[in-house]
Amino acid sequence: MDVDPEIIGQIDEIFFTSSATQEFSSPAVREAFRERWLGRYLTHDPDWFYVAMSRNRGVGYLAGAIDDPALTPRFADIGYFKVWASETATYPAHLHVNVLATAREHGIGSMLIARFVDDLETAGIKGVHLVTGRNSRNVAFYQRNGFKPVVWMNWNGSEVLMLGRRLTTSPTQSSS
């Protein structure tokens, strides 16, 4: 991905401030966390990575992928995807969205999702999902953006919830 290193630094700031409850036992653990939830998207899915800018500064981002994660080796380290393979087949694309706390409540996250969904529909993708904590405050945000609860489970001591959104493709597009 050909992005200004300053913008990458801003994306990292957004990522780590949004993950403020995480504690890292070492720099290597911190870097592995970044790679799992951000880095692989920058590397493998740059066409599906969106940055919201305000006054020449990144204030939010959406990291997306269109490959079904249950079938894609680069996501094999996230075990719940294999468990939810029938659900990810219906909602193959997925996303992570983060916005600086100071920039929230201005519609930035919703605009990022709307752009991603428009691009997915143009590409003929039939559905998109995300995974979050079952009782997280962001569940209502995602529901306002057209996502519906699909399935939940207890995973490594936490209740995780998959929310999905079916997409509309035009008759000339194939549904992948």
C-alpha positions in Angstrom: 0.0 0.0 0.0 1.4 3.3 -1.1 0.4 5.6 1.8 2.3 8.4 3.4 4.0 7.2 6.5 2.5 10.1 8.4 -1.0 8.7 7.5 0.1 5.2 8.6 1.1 6.8 11.9 -2.2 8.4 12.3 -4.0 5.1 11.5 -1.9 3.4 14.1 -2.8 6.1 16.6 -6.5 5.6 15.9 -6.1 1.8 16.2 -4.2 1.8 19.5 -6.4 4.5 21.1 -9.5 2.5 20.1 -7.8 -0.6 21.7 -6.9 1.3 24.9 -8.2 -1.5 27.1 -5.6 -3.9 25.7 -2.5 -4.5 27.7 0.6 -5.7 25.9 3.2 -7.7 27.8 5.9 -6.8 25.3 6.5 -4.9 22.0 6.2 -8.2 20.1 2.8 -8.9 21.5 1.7 -5.4 20.7 3.0 -5.8 17.1 1.2 -9.2 16.7 -2.0 -7.6 17.9 -1.6 -4.8 15.3 -0.9 -7.3 12.5 -3.9 -9.4 13.4 -6.5 -6.6 13.5 -4.9 -3.9 11.2 -1.7 -4.8 9.4 -2.9 -7.7 7.4 -5.7 -5.5 5.9 -3.2 -2.8 4.9 -0.9 -5.4 3.3 -3.4 -7.8 1.6 -6.6 -5.6 1.1 -5.4 -2.1 0.3 -8.3 -1.6 -2.1 -10.8 -2.2 0.7 -9.1 0.2 3.2 -10.7 3.6 3.7 -9.4 6.6 5.7 -11.5 9.5 6.8 -9.6 12.7 6.7 -10.3 16.0 8.5 -8.0 19.0 8.0 -5.3 16.8 6.4 -5.4 14.4 9.4 -6.7 10.8 9.6 -9.6 10.7 12.1 -11.1 7.3 11.3 -10.6 4.2 9.1 -12.4 1.1 7.8 -10.3 -2.0 7.2 -12.2 -4.4 5.0 -11.7 -7.7 3.2 -13.9 -9.4 0.6 -12.6 -12.9 1.0 -14.6 -15.3 3.2 -12.4 -15.5 6.3 -13.4 -19.1 7.0 -11.9 -20.1 3.7 -8.9 -17.7 3.6 -5.6 -18.9 5.1 -4.5 -15.5 6.3 -7.5 -15.5 8.8 -6.9 -19.1 10.1 -5.6 -17.7 13.4 -9.1 -16.4 14.2 -10.8 -19.6 15.2 -14.4 -18.5 15.4 -14.4 -18.0 11.6 -14.2 -21.8 11.1 -17.0 -22.3 13.6 -19.1 -19.8 11.7 -18.3 -21.0 8.2 -21.9 -21.3 7.2 -22.6 -17.7 8.3 -19.5 -16.3 6.7 -20.6 -18.0 3.4 -23.7 -15.8 3.5 -21.7 -12.7 4.6 -18.2 -13.2 3.2 -16.9 -9.6 3.4 -16.0 -8.2 6.8 -14.8 -5.0 8.3 -13.2 -3.3 11.3 -14.0 0.4 11.8 -12.4 2.8 14.2 -12.8 6.6 14.7 -10.9 8.8 17.1 -13.0 9.5 20.2 -12.8 13.3 19.5 -14.3 12.7 16.0 -17.2 10.4 17.0 -20.8 11.4 16.8 -20.3 13.2 13.5 -21.3 10.4 11.2 -17.7 9.4 10.1 -18.1 5.7 10.9 -21.4 5.6 9.1 -19.9 7.3 6.1 -17.0 4.8 6.0 -19.5 1.9 6.2 -21.7 3.4 3.5 -18.7 3.8 1.1 -17.5 0.3 1.8 -21.0 -1.2 1.2 -21.4 0.8 -2.0 -18.1 -0.6 -3.3 -19.0 -4.1 -2.2 -22.3 -3.9 -4.0 -20.6 -2.7 -7.1 -18.2 -5.6 -6.9 -21.1 -8.0 -6.6 -20.4 -9.1 -3.0 -23.6 -10.6 -1.4 -23.0 -9.8 2.2 -20.8 -8.3 4.9 -20.3 -9.1 8.5 -18.4 -7.9 11.6 -17.7 -9.4 15.0 -17.8 -7.5 18.2 -18.6 -8.1 21.9 -22.1 -9.3 22.4 -22.9 -6.5 24.8 -20.6 -3.8 23.4 -21.9 -0.3 23.0 -21.1 -0.4 19.3 -23.8 -3.0 18.6 -26.4 -0.2 18.4 -24.2 1.8 16.0 -23.9 -1.2 13.6 -27.6 -1.9 13.8 -28.3 1.7 12.8 -26.1 1.0 9.8 -28.1 -2.0 8.6 -26.4 -4.9 10.4 -28.5 -7.5 12.2 -27.4 -10.0 14.8 -26.6 -13.4 13.1 -25.0 -15.6 15.8 -23.1 -15.3 19.0 -20.9 -17.6 21.1 -18.6 -17.7 24.1 -15.1 -17.5 22.7 -12.1 -17.5 25.0 -14.1 -16.2 27.9 -15.9 -13.5 26.0 -19.3 -13.4 24.4 -18.7 -12.5 20.7 -21.5 -11.5 18.3 -21.5 -11.7 14.5 -23.6 -9.0 12.9 -24.4 -9.3 9.2 -25.8 -7.3 6.4 -27.1 -8.7 3.1 -26.2 -6.6 0.1 -28.0 -5.8 -3.1 -26.2 -6.4 -6.4 -27.4 -5.3 -9.8 -28.7 -7.9 -12.3 -25.6 -7.5 -14.3 -23.3 -8.4 -11.4 -22.6 -11.9 -10.3 -23.1 -12.8 -6.7 -19.8 -14.1 -5.5 
